[in-house]
Amino acid sequence: MTLARRKLMQLIGLLGLPTLFLLVFFMCPLLIMLIYSFLTPGLYGGVDWTFNHLNFGRILGWADTRYDRFDPVYIAIFLRSLKLAALTVLASLVISYPAAFWISRMRPGLRDFAIFLVTLPFFVSLIVRLFAWVLILRPTGFLNQGLMGAGLTSEPVEFLYTDFAVILGMTYVFIPFMFLPLYGSIEKLDMAQIEASADLGATRLQTFFKVVLPATLPGIVGGSIITFIPALGNFIVPSVLGGAKVLMIGNLIEQQFLSARNWPFGSALAMMVMAAVLCLLVVQLRLARNGEAAQ
């Protein structure tokens, strides 16, 4: 057996099982969802195996029949989901970027403990953590009691069941997804370049934009992508902290599958989310290539 053939067999042996796993548990469900999105909903749930392109028409605007009609509310919900996910990414970045710098400059033992604290919420159930925020944000909660006790407001402020509550909850949940890629990039910063920039007369702001930001851009892009994707399709946080007032695309998909039992339309909505995610991944790949070419 030649060396090239031996390496090929080793590669197949290493990647064969993970590839099979992804095909069975990732690609096959996606293929089923794609097929369902072009079928007719069954009378009592499930699907009727007849072609129907109007599931996408209800979202994008070409459905105008007796049973399937275009409703701009679906686009509005999708755009709101994009907005809330983008604001979640921005809030996570604003919090995680300075925190990653601070932790990366700690002594090793304290630094490891700080990273452990960042990941500590994963050891507690998400539902428990979200209901803790309900206790904080509700009209009789700790936040309103503190504001009224300090004389900053005379009546409870409506924090719960608002866009603010959903963004706050998703930021709290997804901060580790943003922090860890940022920390990996910041830890690799060459301090000699920062010192050289200062020696050459650059201000701190110039050093940040000319040296620090380009070096940490891969972490920013990676953290933003892996924060945005789950935030876009999240339905637990809006359900608990947004209630019926803040409906995101994940909640709409959940309703179509579980309540309305319209599996084809739910599948079409899911495919719309997947299309948005694929576009983001293409952008990430191009930014990464541009960054490598610049270096």
HULIN-V382599 format. One record per pair of residues at least 4 apart in sequence whose ideal C-beta (glycine too) atoms are under 7 Angstrom apart, sorted by the first residue. I is the first residue (numbers start at 1). GAP is how many residues later the second one is. D is the distance in Angstrom with one decimal. If there is no record, write none. Layout:
BEGIN
i=I gap=GAP d=D
i=I gap=GAP d=D
END
This chain:
BEGIN
i=1 gap=4 d=5.1
i=1 gap=5 d=5.3
i=2 gap=4 d=6.9
i=3 gap=4 d=6.4
i=4 gap=4 d=6.4
i=5 gap=4 d=6.5
i=6 gap=4 d=6.4
i=7 gap=4 d=6.3
i=8 gap=4 d=6.4
i=9 gap=4 d=6.3
i=10 gap=4 d=6.3
i=11 gap=4 d=6.0
i=12 gap=4 d=5.2
i=15 gap=4 d=5.3
i=16 gap=4 d=6.3
i=17 gap=4 d=6.3
i=18 gap=4 d=6.4
i=19 gap=4 d=6.4
i=20 gap=4 d=6.3
i=21 gap=4 d=5.9
i=22 gap=4 d=4.7
i=22 gap=5 d=6.4
i=23 gap=4 d=4.9
i=23 gap=5 d=6.5
i=24 gap=4 d=5.7
i=26 gap=4 d=6.6
i=27 gap=4 d=6.1
i=28 gap=4 d=6.5
i=29 gap=4 d=6.4
i=30 gap=4 d=6.3
i=31 gap=4 d=6.5
i=32 gap=4 d=6.2
i=33 gap=4 d=6.4
i=33 gap=234 d=4.6
i=33 gap=237 d=5.5
i=33 gap=238 d=6.5
i=34 gap=237 d=6.2
i=35 gap=4 d=6.8
i=36 gap=11 d=5.8
i=36 gap=227 d=5.5
i=36 gap=228 d=5.3
i=36 gap=231 d=4.0
i=37 gap=18 d=5.6
i=37 gap=227 d=5.9
i=37 gap=230 d=3.9
i=37 gap=231 d=4.2
i=37 gap=234 d=5.1
i=38 gap=13 d=5.9
i=38 gap=14 d=6.4
i=38 gap=15 d=6.3
i=39 gap=8 d=4.4
i=39 gap=9 d=6.6
i=39 gap=10 d=6.2
i=39 gap=11 d=6.8
i=39 gap=13 d=6.0
i=39 gap=225 d=4.9
i=40 gap=7 d=6.8
i=40 gap=8 d=4.2
i=40 gap=10 d=4.7
i=40 gap=12 d=4.3
i=40 gap=224 d=6.5
i=41 gap=6 d=6.5
i=41 gap=7 d=6.9
i=41 gap=221 d=4.7
i=41 gap=222 d=6.5
i=41 gap=223 d=5.1
i=41 gap=224 d=6.7
i=42 gap=4 d=4.0
i=42 gap=5 d=5.5
i=42 gap=6 d=5.1
i=45 gap=216 d=3.6
i=46 gap=217 d=6.3
i=47 gap=216 d=5.6
i=47 gap=217 d=5.9
i=52 gap=212 d=6.6
i=53 gap=4 d=6.4
i=54 gap=4 d=6.3
i=54 gap=9 d=4.3
i=54 gap=11 d=6.5
i=54 gap=14 d=4.0
i=55 gap=209 d=4.9
i=55 gap=210 d=5.0
i=55 gap=213 d=3.8
i=56 gap=4 d=5.6
i=56 gap=212 d=5.1
i=57 gap=4 d=6.9
i=57 gap=5 d=4.2
i=57 gap=6 d=3.1
i=57 gap=11 d=6.4
i=57 gap=13 d=6.4
i=58 gap=5 d=4.6
i=58 gap=10 d=5.4
i=58 gap=11 d=6.8
i=58 gap=12 d=5.9
i=58 gap=13 d=6.6
i=58 gap=16 d=6.6
i=58 gap=207 d=6.5
i=59 gap=15 d=4.8
i=59 gap=16 d=6.8
i=59 gap=209 d=6.4
i=59 gap=210 d=6.9
i=59 gap=213 d=6.2
i=61 gap=9 d=4.8
i=63 gap=5 d=4.3
i=63 gap=6 d=5.8
i=63 gap=7 d=4.9
i=64 gap=5 d=6.1
i=64 gap=6 d=6.2
i=72 gap=4 d=6.0
i=73 gap=4 d=6.3
i=74 gap=4 d=6.4
i=75 gap=4 d=6.2
i=76 gap=4 d=6.3
i=77 gap=4 d=6.4
i=77 gap=170 d=5.7
i=77 gap=171 d=6.8
i=77 gap=172 d=5.8
i=77 gap=175 d=5.6
i=78 gap=4 d=6.6
i=78 gap=171 d=5.3
i=78 gap=194 d=6.5
i=79 gap=4 d=6.4
i=80 gap=4 d=6.2
i=80 gap=168 d=6.7
i=81 gap=4 d=6.1
i=81 gap=151 d=5.7
i=81 gap=167 d=4.4
i=81 gap=168 d=4.2
i=82 gap=4 d=6.2
i=82 gap=150 d=6.8
i=83 gap=4 d=6.3
i=84 gap=4 d=6.3
i=84 gap=79 d=6.4
i=84 gap=82 d=5.9
i=84 gap=83 d=6.0
i=84 gap=164 d=6.5
i=85 gap=4 d=6.6
i=85 gap=143 d=5.2
i=85 gap=146 d=4.0
i=85 gap=147 d=4.3
i=86 gap=4 d=6.5
i=86 gap=142 d=7.0
i=87 gap=4 d=6.2
i=87 gap=80 d=5.1
i=88 gap=4 d=6.1
i=88 gap=79 d=5.6
i=88 gap=82 d=4.4
i=88 gap=83 d=5.4
i=88 gap=86 d=6.3
i=88 gap=139 d=6.6
i=88 gap=143 d=4.5
i=89 gap=4 d=6.2
i=89 gap=135 d=5.0
i=89 gap=138 d=5.0
i=89 gap=139 d=5.0
i=89 gap=142 d=6.9
i=90 gap=4 d=6.4
i=91 gap=4 d=6.5
i=91 gap=76 d=6.2
i=91 gap=80 d=4.4
i=92 gap=4 d=5.6
i=92 gap=79 d=5.3
i=92 gap=82 d=5.8
i=92 gap=83 d=5.3
i=92 gap=86 d=3.9
i=92 gap=135 d=5.4
i=93 gap=4 d=5.7
i=93 gap=85 d=6.0
i=93 gap=127 d=6.8
i=93 gap=131 d=6.8
i=95 gap=4 d=6.2
i=95 gap=80 d=6.2
i=96 gap=4 d=5.7
i=96 gap=79 d=5.9
i=96 gap=82 d=4.4
i=96 gap=83 d=4.2
i=96 gap=86 d=5.3
i=97 gap=4 d=6.8
i=97 gap=85 d=6.0
i=98 gap=4 d=6.2
i=99 gap=4 d=6.2
i=99 gap=80 d=6.5
i=100 gap=4 d=6.1
i=100 gap=79 d=5.9
i=100 gap=82 d=4.4
i=100 gap=83 d=4.4
i=100 gap=86 d=4.9
i=101 gap=4 d=6.8
i=101 gap=85 d=5.8
i=103 gap=8 d=5.7
i=103 gap=11 d=4.6
i=103 gap=12 d=6.6
i=103 gap=80 d=6.7
i=104 gap=79 d=6.3
i=104 gap=82 d=5.0
i=104 gap=83 d=4.9
i=106 gap=4 d=4.5
i=106 gap=5 d=4.0
i=106 gap=8 d=6.2
i=107 gap=4 d=6.6
i=108 gap=4 d=6.5
i=109 gap=4 d=6.7
i=110 gap=4 d=6.3
i=111 gap=4 d=6.6
i=112 gap=4 d=6.4
i=113 gap=4 d=6.6
i=114 gap=4 d=6.8
i=115 gap=4 d=6.7
i=116 gap=4 d=6.3
i=118 gap=58 d=5.5
i=118 gap=61 d=5.4
i=119 gap=57 d=5.5
i=121 gap=8 d=6.2
i=122 gap=54 d=7.0
i=124 gap=4 d=5.7
i=124 gap=5 d=5.6
i=125 gap=4 d=7.0
i=126 gap=4 d=6.2
i=126 gap=47 d=6.8
i=126 gap=110 d=6.4
i=127 gap=4 d=6.3
i=128 gap=4 d=6.6
i=130 gap=4 d=6.8
i=130 gap=39 d=6.1
i=130 gap=106 d=7.0
i=130 gap=107 d=6.4
i=130 gap=110 d=4.4
i=130 gap=111 d=6.4
i=131 gap=4 d=6.8
i=131 gap=109 d=6.8
i=132 gap=4 d=6.7
i=133 gap=4 d=5.8
i=133 gap=36 d=5.7
i=133 gap=108 d=6.2
i=134 gap=4 d=5.8
i=134 gap=26 d=6.6
i=134 gap=106 d=6.6
i=134 gap=107 d=6.9
i=135 gap=6 d=5.5
i=135 gap=7 d=6.8
i=136 gap=5 d=5.1
i=136 gap=6 d=5.1
i=136 gap=7 d=5.3
i=137 gap=4 d=5.5
i=137 gap=6 d=6.0
i=137 gap=22 d=4.1
i=137 gap=23 d=4.4
i=137 gap=28 d=5.6
i=138 gap=22 d=5.1
i=139 gap=5 d=5.7
i=139 gap=17 d=3.8
i=140 gap=4 d=6.8
i=141 gap=4 d=6.8
i=142 gap=4 d=6.2
i=143 gap=4 d=6.5
i=143 gap=16 d=6.3
i=144 gap=4 d=6.2
i=144 gap=12 d=4.3
i=144 gap=13 d=6.0
i=145 gap=4 d=5.9
i=146 gap=4 d=6.2
i=147 gap=5 d=4.6
i=147 gap=6 d=4.8
i=147 gap=10 d=6.5
i=148 gap=5 d=5.8
i=153 gap=4 d=5.8
i=158 gap=4 d=6.3
i=159 gap=5 d=6.4
i=159 gap=6 d=5.7
i=160 gap=5 d=5.4
i=160 gap=81 d=6.7
i=161 gap=4 d=6.5
i=161 gap=81 d=6.0
i=161 gap=82 d=4.1
i=161 gap=84 d=4.7
i=161 gap=85 d=6.7
i=162 gap=83 d=7.0
i=162 gap=84 d=6.9
i=163 gap=4 d=6.2
i=163 gap=83 d=5.9
i=164 gap=4 d=6.1
i=165 gap=4 d=6.2
i=165 gap=76 d=4.2
i=165 gap=77 d=6.5
i=166 gap=4 d=6.2
i=166 gap=71 d=5.9
i=166 gap=72 d=5.2
i=166 gap=75 d=5.4
i=166 gap=76 d=4.5
i=166 gap=80 d=5.0
i=167 gap=4 d=6.1
i=168 gap=4 d=6.4
i=169 gap=4 d=6.4
i=169 gap=68 d=4.3
i=169 gap=72 d=4.4
i=170 gap=4 d=5.8
i=170 gap=61 d=5.1
i=170 gap=64 d=6.2
i=170 gap=67 d=5.1
i=171 gap=4 d=6.2
i=173 gap=64 d=6.3
i=174 gap=4 d=6.5
i=174 gap=53 d=4.8
i=174 gap=56 d=6.5
i=174 gap=57 d=5.9
i=175 gap=4 d=5.7
i=176 gap=4 d=6.1
i=177 gap=46 d=6.6
i=177 gap=49 d=5.0
i=177 gap=50 d=4.7
i=178 gap=4 d=6.2
i=178 gap=45 d=4.1
i=178 gap=49 d=4.9
i=179 gap=4 d=5.9
i=180 gap=4 d=6.6
i=181 gap=4 d=6.7
i=181 gap=38 d=4.5
i=181 gap=41 d=4.2
i=181 gap=42 d=4.0
i=182 gap=4 d=6.0
i=182 gap=34 d=6.8
i=182 gap=37 d=4.4
i=182 gap=38 d=6.7
i=182 gap=41 d=5.2
i=183 gap=4 d=5.9
i=184 gap=35 d=5.9
i=185 gap=30 d=6.9
i=185 gap=31 d=4.3
i=185 gap=33 d=5.6
i=185 gap=34 d=2.9
i=186 gap=30 d=5.6
i=186 gap=33 d=6.8
i=189 gap=23 d=6.8
i=189 gap=26 d=5.6
i=191 gap=4 d=6.2
i=192 gap=4 d=6.1
i=193 gap=4 d=6.4
i=193 gap=18 d=5.4
i=194 gap=4 d=6.7
i=194 gap=13 d=6.0
i=194 gap=17 d=5.8
i=194 gap=18 d=6.9
i=195 gap=4 d=6.2
i=196 gap=4 d=6.3
i=197 gap=5 d=4.4
i=197 gap=10 d=4.3
i=197 gap=13 d=6.7
i=197 gap=14 d=5.1
i=198 gap=4 d=6.3
i=198 gap=9 d=6.3
i=202 gap=4 d=4.1
i=202 gap=5 d=4.9
i=202 gap=8 d=6.7
i=203 gap=4 d=6.9
i=204 gap=4 d=6.4
i=205 gap=4 d=6.5
i=206 gap=4 d=5.6
i=207 gap=4 d=5.2
i=207 gap=5 d=6.4
i=208 gap=4 d=4.7
i=208 gap=5 d=6.0
i=209 gap=4 d=5.4
i=211 gap=4 d=6.5
i=212 gap=4 d=6.1
i=213 gap=4 d=6.3
i=216 gap=4 d=6.0
i=217 gap=4 d=6.1
i=217 gap=74 d=6.0
i=218 gap=4 d=6.0
i=218 gap=70 d=6.6
i=218 gap=73 d=6.1
i=219 gap=4 d=5.8
i=220 gap=4 d=6.1
i=221 gap=4 d=6.4
i=221 gap=63 d=5.7
i=221 gap=66 d=5.3
i=221 gap=67 d=7.0
i=222 gap=4 d=6.4
i=223 gap=4 d=5.9
i=224 gap=4 d=5.9
i=225 gap=4 d=6.4
i=225 gap=55 d=5.9
i=225 gap=59 d=5.0
i=227 gap=4 d=6.0
i=228 gap=4 d=6.0
i=228 gap=52 d=6.4
i=229 gap=48 d=5.4
i=230 gap=4 d=5.9
i=232 gap=17 d=7.0
i=232 gap=41 d=6.3
i=232 gap=44 d=6.6
i=233 gap=16 d=6.8
i=233 gap=17 d=4.7
i=233 gap=40 d=5.4
i=234 gap=4 d=6.8
i=234 gap=14 d=6.8
i=234 gap=16 d=5.3
i=235 gap=4 d=5.9
i=235 gap=13 d=6.6
i=235 gap=15 d=3.3
i=235 gap=16 d=4.7
i=235 gap=19 d=5.0
i=236 gap=4 d=6.4
i=237 gap=4 d=5.7
i=238 gap=4 d=3.9
i=238 gap=8 d=5.2
i=238 gap=9 d=6.9
i=238 gap=10 d=4.6
i=238 gap=13 d=5.4
i=239 gap=12 d=6.2
i=242 gap=4 d=2.8
i=247 gap=4 d=5.1
i=247 gap=5 d=6.3
i=249 gap=4 d=6.4
i=249 gap=20 d=6.4
i=249 gap=24 d=5.9
i=250 gap=4 d=6.4
i=251 gap=4 d=6.4
i=252 gap=4 d=6.5
i=252 gap=17 d=6.0
i=253 gap=4 d=6.5
i=253 gap=13 d=5.2
i=253 gap=16 d=4.9
i=253 gap=17 d=5.5
i=254 gap=4 d=5.8
i=255 gap=4 d=4.7
i=255 gap=5 d=5.9
i=256 gap=4 d=5.0
i=256 gap=6 d=4.9
i=256 gap=9 d=5.3
i=256 gap=10 d=3.3
i=256 gap=13 d=6.5
i=257 gap=6 d=6.2
i=257 gap=9 d=4.5
i=262 gap=4 d=6.1
i=263 gap=4 d=6.1
i=264 gap=4 d=6.5
i=265 gap=4 d=6.6
i=266 gap=4 d=6.4
i=267 gap=4 d=6.4
i=268 gap=4 d=6.7
i=269 gap=4 d=6.9
i=270 gap=4 d=6.4
i=271 gap=4 d=6.4
i=272 gap=4 d=6.8
i=273 gap=4 d=6.4
i=274 gap=4 d=6.3
i=275 gap=4 d=6.6
i=276 gap=4 d=6.6
i=277 gap=4 d=6.5
i=278 gap=4 d=6.5
i=279 gap=4 d=6.6
i=280 gap=4 d=6.4
i=281 gap=4 d=6.4
i=282 gap=4 d=6.5
i=283 gap=4 d=6.3
i=284 gap=4 d=6.2
i=285 gap=4 d=6.4
i=286 gap=4 d=6.3
i=287 gap=4 d=6.3
i=288 gap=4 d=6.5
i=289 gap=4 d=6.2
i=290 gap=4 d=6.3
i=291 gap=4 d=6.5
END
